């Protein structure tokens, strides 16, 4: 525990990077103050530390990480990141609460935009497409680009998913 943490009585969460080949995500939950959660993605295990959980993800997985925080005056941050995990030695982008980092497929801030992304994810679920499929990367980048300029993204349909599968099959 750091000296500052001991003075404030805060729980210590190690910020040292884990030494395994997994991507670790720290989820903190303090009611009406900090609420971080995984919207989709299959984690390998779970470790509970006081007010937070740490979820490790295997390489080449996709997950949606939602962060929301508030203070006495209202919302401070609302953000969603859709991240593809990496294998050891691969390049990555850093992201708060994610060690070591990953490939950020989508990064949206502001509750109205985050809500639109969540509705897009809901539509993918309704269509029967597995949300953590690597085939969603292009669609998620499309959503990111459209929302960034105020446009409505095209829905990711089963037809588009099948086209991606065929393209992948041809490319080998």
Secondary structure, DSSP 8 states (H G I E B T S, - for coil): --HHHHHHT------S--SSSSEEEEEEEETTTEEEEEEE---S--EEETTEEEEEE-TT-EEEEEEEEEETTEEEEEEEEEEE---TT---EEETTEEEEEEEEEEEESHHHHHHHHHHHHHHHHTT--TT-GGGHHHHHHHHHHHHTT-------HHHHHHHHHHHHHH-
